[in-house]
Amino acid sequence: MKQRITPEWALAQLARLGGQRFVTAFKHGHLELEYYKPLHTDLQQPHTRDEIYFVISGTGWFVQGKRRERFGPGEVLYVPAGEVHRFEEFSADFATWAIFSDIPLNASAPAAAGGRAAPGARGRGK
């Protein structure tokens, strides 16, 4: 990888795209890394791929299925393919990395409730 991928780099890429709320930062094989920074409302729909969010900055509420929980910087959130999810009432500085996988993640290690990754756990949540 030649380009250093940082939140600052991703923000500069978004500025060049004129209003788009995400930018692909890295793609290799079955993995894709995006920087996502919605404004005011998160309009995303369920995805066809498993997704892991790494919250960079900001706070708010994460809705996943019927659950609604607070989130903040440094949190990791897992969403299986096809599951309804969105960020709500988030602060203006909210930004997150999103990793997508075309291959379903390993189900051998359960995640903590609410789709948050359990400390030291690898693999998919419930």
Secondary structure, DSSP 8 states (H G I E B T S, - for coil): --S---HHHHHHHHHHHTS-SEEEEEEETTEEEEEE---S-------SSEEEEEEEE--EEEEETTEEEEE-TT-EEEE-TT--EEEES--TT-EEEEEEESS---TTS---GGGB--TT--S---
